[in-house]
Amino acid sequence: MGDAAFVPSPEPAVIAIDLPNARRLAMACVRAQALATLGVAAVSLGWGGGRAALSALGGGAIAWVTTLYASSRAAVPEYSAGAALQRVMVGEFIKVLSTIALFAVAARVPRMVWPALLCGYAAALVASWVPLMRAADGGSGLEGARAAGQRAH
């Protein structure tokens, strides 16, 4: 086969997944969250009135504000893989703390409609997966979901 050997480089190297449209993908996740939140708010308006709609908007806002923060933090370039990983992990930690804090603020709002708030939050979380699935398979998102289902069986 030959005398090929691995010779480490003295220069530090970073191995990364190259996703040319990472910022666009992050914004697509936030847009999907906002659209899902508006949908839940519209349904909540019909079922429970204005307070329910505002509660649903609040729940969705908790999700998309924290997602926007974490994705903007993760998009900053770093020199090493360790620094990039640390940036993402700290960002996710702050995201979790912010989510808890925002739910605590919501708990102090008089006459909060909790089912609507939680539905708005859940819909926004699930909606953020759609652009990620579409990007993973380069199209509709269905192929990625099917492949994941086939691997599970």
Rosetta constraint file for C-alpha pairs under 8 A:
AtomPair CA 12 CA 80 HARMONIC 7.61 0.50
AtomPair CA 13 CA 80 HARMONIC 7.24 0.50
AtomPair CA 14 CA 79 HARMONIC 7.50 0.50
AtomPair CA 14 CA 80 HARMONIC 5.59 0.50
AtomPair CA 14 CA 81 HARMONIC 5.51 0.50
AtomPair CA 15 CA 81 HARMONIC 6.97 0.50
AtomPair CA 16 CA 81 HARMONIC 7.63 0.50
AtomPair CA 21 CA 25 HARMONIC 6.12 0.50
AtomPair CA 22 CA 26 HARMONIC 6.17 0.50
AtomPair CA 22 CA 75 HARMONIC 7.70 0.50
AtomPair CA 23 CA 27 HARMONIC 6.23 0.50
AtomPair CA 23 CA 75 HARMONIC 7.02 0.50
AtomPair CA 24 CA 28 HARMONIC 6.06 0.50
AtomPair CA 25 CA 29 HARMONIC 6.32 0.50
AtomPair CA 25 CA 131 HARMONIC 6.80 0.50
AtomPair CA 25 CA 132 HARMONIC 7.30 0.50
AtomPair CA 25 CA 135 HARMONIC 7.74 0.50
AtomPair CA 26 CA 30 HARMONIC 6.51 0.50
AtomPair CA 26 CA 68 HARMONIC 7.67 0.50
AtomPair CA 26 CA 71 HARMONIC 6.13 0.50
AtomPair CA 27 CA 31 HARMONIC 6.07 0.50
AtomPair CA 27 CA 68 HARMONIC 7.72 0.50
AtomPair CA 28 CA 32 HARMONIC 6.03 0.50
AtomPair CA 28 CA 128 HARMONIC 7.94 0.50
AtomPair CA 28 CA 131 HARMONIC 6.24 0.50
AtomPair CA 29 CA 33 HARMONIC 6.20 0.50
AtomPair CA 29 CA 127 HARMONIC 7.30 0.50
AtomPair CA 29 CA 128 HARMONIC 4.51 0.50
AtomPair CA 29 CA 129 HARMONIC 7.21 0.50
AtomPair CA 29 CA 130 HARMONIC 7.59 0.50
AtomPair CA 29 CA 131 HARMONIC 5.86 0.50
AtomPair CA 29 CA 132 HARMONIC 7.41 0.50
AtomPair CA 30 CA 34 HARMONIC 6.23 0.50
AtomPair CA 30 CA 64 HARMONIC 5.67 0.50
AtomPair CA 30 CA 67 HARMONIC 6.91 0.50
AtomPair CA 30 CA 68 HARMONIC 6.49 0.50
AtomPair CA 30 CA 128 HARMONIC 6.73 0.50
AtomPair CA 31 CA 35 HARMONIC 6.16 0.50
AtomPair CA 32 CA 36 HARMONIC 6.12 0.50
AtomPair CA 32 CA 124 HARMONIC 7.30 0.50
AtomPair CA 32 CA 127 HARMONIC 5.47 0.50
AtomPair CA 32 CA 128 HARMONIC 5.83 0.50
AtomPair CA 32 CA 130 HARMONIC 7.69 0.50
AtomPair CA 32 CA 131 HARMONIC 7.57 0.50
AtomPair CA 33 CA 37 HARMONIC 6.07 0.50
AtomPair CA 33 CA 60 HARMONIC 6.95 0.50
AtomPair CA 33 CA 63 HARMONIC 7.52 0.50
AtomPair CA 33 CA 64 HARMONIC 6.05 0.50
AtomPair CA 33 CA 123 HARMONIC 7.29 0.50
AtomPair CA 33 CA 124 HARMONIC 4.16 0.50
AtomPair CA 33 CA 125 HARMONIC 6.75 0.50
AtomPair CA 33 CA 126 HARMONIC 7.93 0.50
AtomPair CA 33 CA 127 HARMONIC 5.31 0.50
AtomPair CA 33 CA 128 HARMONIC 5.65 0.50
AtomPair CA 34 CA 38 HARMONIC 6.22 0.50
AtomPair CA 34 CA 60 HARMONIC 6.90 0.50
AtomPair CA 34 CA 61 HARMONIC 7.64 0.50
AtomPair CA 34 CA 64 HARMONIC 6.90 0.50
AtomPair CA 34 CA 124 HARMONIC 6.86 0.50
AtomPair CA 35 CA 39 HARMONIC 6.27 0.50
AtomPair CA 36 CA 40 HARMONIC 6.27 0.50
AtomPair CA 36 CA 60 HARMONIC 7.91 0.50
AtomPair CA 36 CA 120 HARMONIC 7.61 0.50
AtomPair CA 36 CA 123 HARMONIC 5.82 0.50
AtomPair CA 36 CA 124 HARMONIC 5.63 0.50
AtomPair CA 36 CA 127 HARMONIC 6.27 0.50
AtomPair CA 37 CA 41 HARMONIC 6.03 0.50
AtomPair CA 37 CA 56 HARMONIC 6.74 0.50
AtomPair CA 37 CA 57 HARMONIC 5.94 0.50
AtomPair CA 37 CA 59 HARMONIC 7.84 0.50
AtomPair CA 37 CA 60 HARMONIC 5.02 0.50
AtomPair CA 37 CA 61 HARMONIC 7.75 0.50
AtomPair CA 37 CA 120 HARMONIC 5.29 0.50
AtomPair CA 37 CA 121 HARMONIC 7.53 0.50
AtomPair CA 37 CA 123 HARMONIC 6.49 0.50
AtomPair CA 37 CA 124 HARMONIC 5.82 0.50
AtomPair CA 38 CA 42 HARMONIC 6.11 0.50
AtomPair CA 38 CA 57 HARMONIC 6.85 0.50
AtomPair CA 39 CA 43 HARMONIC 6.39 0.50
AtomPair CA 40 CA 44 HARMONIC 5.97 0.50
AtomPair CA 40 CA 53 HARMONIC 7.68 0.50
AtomPair CA 40 CA 56 HARMONIC 6.36 0.50
AtomPair CA 40 CA 57 HARMONIC 7.92 0.50
AtomPair CA 40 CA 116 HARMONIC 7.75 0.50
AtomPair CA 40 CA 119 HARMONIC 7.05 0.50
AtomPair CA 40 CA 120 HARMONIC 5.78 0.50
AtomPair CA 40 CA 123 HARMONIC 7.35 0.50
AtomPair CA 41 CA 45 HARMONIC 5.98 0.50
AtomPair CA 41 CA 52 HARMONIC 7.38 0.50
AtomPair CA 41 CA 53 HARMONIC 4.38 0.50
AtomPair CA 41 CA 54 HARMONIC 6.95 0.50
AtomPair CA 41 CA 55 HARMONIC 7.84 0.50
AtomPair CA 41 CA 56 HARMONIC 5.09 0.50
AtomPair CA 41 CA 57 HARMONIC 5.88 0.50
AtomPair CA 41 CA 116 HARMONIC 7.76 0.50
AtomPair CA 41 CA 120 HARMONIC 7.11 0.50
AtomPair CA 42 CA 46 HARMONIC 6.50 0.50
AtomPair CA 42 CA 53 HARMONIC 6.53 0.50
AtomPair CA 43 CA 47 HARMONIC 6.27 0.50
AtomPair CA 43 CA 53 HARMONIC 7.68 0.50
AtomPair CA 44 CA 48 HARMONIC 5.41 0.50
AtomPair CA 44 CA 49 HARMONIC 6.61 0.50
AtomPair CA 44 CA 50 HARMONIC 7.92 0.50
AtomPair CA 44 CA 52 HARMONIC 5.36 0.50
AtomPair CA 44 CA 53 HARMONIC 4.90 0.50
AtomPair CA 44 CA 56 HARMONIC 6.97 0.50
AtomPair CA 44 CA 116 HARMONIC 6.41 0.50
AtomPair CA 45 CA 49 HARMONIC 4.37 0.50
AtomPair CA 45 CA 50 HARMONIC 5.50 0.50
AtomPair CA 45 CA 51 HARMONIC 7.77 0.50
AtomPair CA 45 CA 52 HARMONIC 6.08 0.50
AtomPair CA 45 CA 53 HARMONIC 4.71 0.50
AtomPair CA 47 CA 52 HARMONIC 7.96 0.50
AtomPair CA 48 CA 52 HARMONIC 5.20 0.50
AtomPair CA 48 CA 53 HARMONIC 7.35 0.50
AtomPair CA 49 CA 53 HARMONIC 6.41 0.50
AtomPair CA 50 CA 54 HARMONIC 6.16 0.50
AtomPair CA 51 CA 55 HARMONIC 6.05 0.50
AtomPair CA 51 CA 111 HARMONIC 7.76 0.50
AtomPair CA 51 CA 112 HARMONIC 7.15 0.50
AtomPair CA 51 CA 113 HARMONIC 6.72 0.50
AtomPair CA 52 CA 56 HARMONIC 6.18 0.50
AtomPair CA 52 CA 112 HARMONIC 7.60 0.50
AtomPair CA 52 CA 113 HARMONIC 5.37 0.50
AtomPair CA 52 CA 116 HARMONIC 5.63 0.50
AtomPair CA 52 CA 117 HARMONIC 7.62 0.50
AtomPair CA 53 CA 57 HARMONIC 6.25 0.50
AtomPair CA 53 CA 116 HARMONIC 7.12 0.50
AtomPair CA 54 CA 58 HARMONIC 6.13 0.50
AtomPair CA 55 CA 59 HARMONIC 6.25 0.50
AtomPair CA 55 CA 112 HARMONIC 6.18 0.50
AtomPair CA 55 CA 113 HARMONIC 5.72 0.50
AtomPair CA 55 CA 114 HARMONIC 7.15 0.50
AtomPair CA 55 CA 116 HARMONIC 5.67 0.50
AtomPair CA 55 CA 117 HARMONIC 4.67 0.50
AtomPair CA 55 CA 120 HARMONIC 7.75 0.50
AtomPair CA 56 CA 60 HARMONIC 6.25 0.50
AtomPair CA 56 CA 116 HARMONIC 4.67 0.50
AtomPair CA 56 CA 117 HARMONIC 4.32 0.50
AtomPair CA 56 CA 118 HARMONIC 7.18 0.50
AtomPair CA 56 CA 119 HARMONIC 6.59 0.50
AtomPair CA 56 CA 120 HARMONIC 4.42 0.50
AtomPair CA 56 CA 121 HARMONIC 7.33 0.50
AtomPair CA 57 CA 61 HARMONIC 5.99 0.50
AtomPair CA 57 CA 117 HARMONIC 7.19 0.50
AtomPair CA 57 CA 120 HARMONIC 6.32 0.50
AtomPair CA 58 CA 62 HARMONIC 6.28 0.50
AtomPair CA 58 CA 106 HARMONIC 7.86 0.50
AtomPair CA 58 CA 117 HARMONIC 6.25 0.50
AtomPair CA 58 CA 120 HARMONIC 7.37 0.50
AtomPair CA 58 CA 121 HARMONIC 7.94 0.50
AtomPair CA 59 CA 63 HARMONIC 6.79 0.50
AtomPair CA 59 CA 116 HARMONIC 7.58 0.50
AtomPair CA 59 CA 117 HARMONIC 4.36 0.50
AtomPair CA 59 CA 118 HARMONIC 5.92 0.50
AtomPair CA 59 CA 119 HARMONIC 7.25 0.50
AtomPair CA 59 CA 120 HARMONIC 4.73 0.50
AtomPair CA 59 CA 121 HARMONIC 4.28 0.50
AtomPair CA 59 CA 122 HARMONIC 7.97 0.50
AtomPair CA 60 CA 64 HARMONIC 6.27 0.50
AtomPair CA 60 CA 117 HARMONIC 7.47 0.50
AtomPair CA 60 CA 120 HARMONIC 4.61 0.50
AtomPair CA 60 CA 121 HARMONIC 4.44 0.50
AtomPair CA 60 CA 122 HARMONIC 7.66 0.50
AtomPair CA 60 CA 123 HARMONIC 7.32 0.50
AtomPair CA 60 CA 124 HARMONIC 5.42 0.50
AtomPair CA 61 CA 65 HARMONIC 5.71 0.50
AtomPair CA 61 CA 121 HARMONIC 7.50 0.50
AtomPair CA 62 CA 66 HARMONIC 6.32 0.50
AtomPair CA 62 CA 99 HARMONIC 6.30 0.50
AtomPair CA 62 CA 102 HARMONIC 6.39 0.50
AtomPair CA 62 CA 103 HARMONIC 7.61 0.50
AtomPair CA 62 CA 121 HARMONIC 6.76 0.50
AtomPair CA 63 CA 67 HARMONIC 6.10 0.50
AtomPair CA 63 CA 99 HARMONIC 7.37 0.50
AtomPair CA 63 CA 121 HARMONIC 5.82 0.50
AtomPair CA 63 CA 124 HARMONIC 6.14 0.50
AtomPair CA 63 CA 125 HARMONIC 6.43 0.50
AtomPair CA 64 CA 68 HARMONIC 5.90 0.50
AtomPair CA 64 CA 124 HARMONIC 7.01 0.50
AtomPair CA 65 CA 69 HARMONIC 6.31 0.50
AtomPair CA 66 CA 70 HARMONIC 6.21 0.50
AtomPair CA 66 CA 95 HARMONIC 5.37 0.50
AtomPair CA 66 CA 98 HARMONIC 6.78 0.50
AtomPair CA 66 CA 99 HARMONIC 6.73 0.50
AtomPair CA 67 CA 71 HARMONIC 5.97 0.50
AtomPair CA 67 CA 95 HARMONIC 7.26 0.50
AtomPair CA 68 CA 72 HARMONIC 6.05 0.50
AtomPair CA 69 CA 73 HARMONIC 6.16 0.50
AtomPair CA 69 CA 91 HARMONIC 7.71 0.50
AtomPair CA 69 CA 95 HARMONIC 7.30 0.50
AtomPair CA 70 CA 74 HARMONIC 6.13 0.50
AtomPair CA 70 CA 88 HARMONIC 7.50 0.50
AtomPair CA 70 CA 91 HARMONIC 5.19 0.50
AtomPair CA 70 CA 92 HARMONIC 6.08 0.50
AtomPair CA 70 CA 94 HARMONIC 7.94 0.50
AtomPair CA 70 CA 95 HARMONIC 6.23 0.50
AtomPair CA 71 CA 75 HARMONIC 6.17 0.50
AtomPair CA 72 CA 76 HARMONIC 7.12 0.50
AtomPair CA 73 CA 87 HARMONIC 7.10 0.50
AtomPair CA 73 CA 88 HARMONIC 7.10 0.50
AtomPair CA 73 CA 91 HARMONIC 6.21 0.50
AtomPair CA 74 CA 84 HARMONIC 7.56 0.50
AtomPair CA 74 CA 87 HARMONIC 6.34 0.50
AtomPair CA 74 CA 88 HARMONIC 5.20 0.50
AtomPair CA 74 CA 91 HARMONIC 7.06 0.50
AtomPair CA 77 CA 84 HARMONIC 7.23 0.50
AtomPair CA 78 CA 83 HARMONIC 6.02 0.50
AtomPair CA 78 CA 84 HARMONIC 5.30 0.50
AtomPair CA 79 CA 83 HARMONIC 6.86 0.50
AtomPair CA 79 CA 84 HARMONIC 7.54 0.50
AtomPair CA 80 CA 84 HARMONIC 6.28 0.50
AtomPair CA 81 CA 85 HARMONIC 6.05 0.50
AtomPair CA 82 CA 86 HARMONIC 6.05 0.50
AtomPair CA 83 CA 87 HARMONIC 6.12 0.50
AtomPair CA 84 CA 88 HARMONIC 6.33 0.50
AtomPair CA 85 CA 89 HARMONIC 6.09 0.50
AtomPair CA 86 CA 90 HARMONIC 6.01 0.50
AtomPair CA 87 CA 91 HARMONIC 6.04 0.50
AtomPair CA 88 CA 92 HARMONIC 6.12 0.50
AtomPair CA 89 CA 93 HARMONIC 6.15 0.50
AtomPair CA 90 CA 94 HARMONIC 6.17 0.50
AtomPair CA 91 CA 95 HARMONIC 6.06 0.50
AtomPair CA 92 CA 96 HARMONIC 6.23 0.50
AtomPair CA 93 CA 97 HARMONIC 6.31 0.50
AtomPair CA 94 CA 98 HARMONIC 5.93 0.50
AtomPair CA 95 CA 99 HARMONIC 6.08 0.50
AtomPair CA 96 CA 100 HARMONIC 6.30 0.50
AtomPair CA 97 CA 101 HARMONIC 6.14 0.50
AtomPair CA 98 CA 102 HARMONIC 6.00 0.50
AtomPair CA 99 CA 103 HARMONIC 6.20 0.50
AtomPair CA 100 CA 104 HARMONIC 6.19 0.50
AtomPair CA 101 CA 105 HARMONIC 6.27 0.50
AtomPair CA 102 CA 106 HARMONIC 6.19 0.50
AtomPair CA 103 CA 107 HARMONIC 6.17 0.50
AtomPair CA 104 CA 108 HARMONIC 6.77 0.50
AtomPair CA 105 CA 109 HARMONIC 6.88 0.50
AtomPair CA 106 CA 112 HARMONIC 7.26 0.50
AtomPair CA 107 CA 112 HARMONIC 7.31 0.50
AtomPair CA 112 CA 117 HARMONIC 7.77 0.50
AtomPair CA 113 CA 117 HARMONIC 6.26 0.50
AtomPair CA 114 CA 118 HARMONIC 6.01 0.50
AtomPair CA 115 CA 119 HARMONIC 6.03 0.50
AtomPair CA 116 CA 120 HARMONIC 6.03 0.50
AtomPair CA 117 CA 121 HARMONIC 6.27 0.50
AtomPair CA 118 CA 122 HARMONIC 6.01 0.50
AtomPair CA 119 CA 123 HARMONIC 5.92 0.50
AtomPair CA 120 CA 124 HARMONIC 6.18 0.50
AtomPair CA 121 CA 125 HARMONIC 6.30 0.50
AtomPair CA 122 CA 126 HARMONIC 6.22 0.50
AtomPair CA 123 CA 127 HARMONIC 5.94 0.50
AtomPair CA 124 CA 128 HARMONIC 6.36 0.50
AtomPair CA 125 CA 129 HARMONIC 7.26 0.50
AtomPair CA 126 CA 130 HARMONIC 7.47 0.50
AtomPair CA 127 CA 131 HARMONIC 7.96 0.50
AtomPair CA 128 CA 132 HARMONIC 7.10 0.50
AtomPair CA 129 CA 133 HARMONIC 6.10 0.50
AtomPair CA 130 CA 134 HARMONIC 6.22 0.50
AtomPair CA 130 CA 141 HARMONIC 6.81 0.50
AtomPair CA 131 CA 135 HARMONIC 6.11 0.50
AtomPair CA 131 CA 141 HARMONIC 7.62 0.50
AtomPair CA 132 CA 136 HARMONIC 6.11 0.50
AtomPair CA 132 CA 141 HARMONIC 7.87 0.50
AtomPair CA 133 CA 137 HARMONIC 6.61 0.50
AtomPair CA 133 CA 140 HARMONIC 7.79 0.50
AtomPair CA 133 CA 141 HARMONIC 4.58 0.50
AtomPair CA 133 CA 142 HARMONIC 7.64 0.50
AtomPair CA 133 CA 144 HARMONIC 6.08 0.50
AtomPair CA 133 CA 145 HARMONIC 7.19 0.50
AtomPair CA 134 CA 138 HARMONIC 5.77 0.50
AtomPair CA 134 CA 139 HARMONIC 5.02 0.50
AtomPair CA 134 CA 140 HARMONIC 5.07 0.50
AtomPair CA 134 CA 141 HARMONIC 3.76 0.50
AtomPair CA 134 CA 142 HARMONIC 7.53 0.50
AtomPair CA 134 CA 144 HARMONIC 7.50 0.50
AtomPair CA 135 CA 139 HARMONIC 6.49 0.50
AtomPair CA 135 CA 141 HARMONIC 7.19 0.50
AtomPair CA 136 CA 141 HARMONIC 7.22 0.50
AtomPair CA 136 CA 144 HARMONIC 6.51 0.50
AtomPair CA 137 CA 141 HARMONIC 6.09 0.50
AtomPair CA 137 CA 143 HARMONIC 6.30 0.50
AtomPair CA 137 CA 144 HARMONIC 5.42 0.50
AtomPair CA 141 CA 145 HARMONIC 6.39 0.50
AtomPair CA 142 CA 146 HARMONIC 6.04 0.50
AtomPair CA 143 CA 147 HARMONIC 6.04 0.50
AtomPair CA 144 CA 148 HARMONIC 6.14 0.50
AtomPair CA 145 CA 149 HARMONIC 6.16 0.50
AtomPair CA 146 CA 150 HARMONIC 6.11 0.50
AtomPair CA 147 CA 151 HARMONIC 6.16 0.50
AtomPair CA 148 CA 152 HARMONIC 6.29 0.50
AtomPair CA 149 CA 153 HARMONIC 6.61 0.50
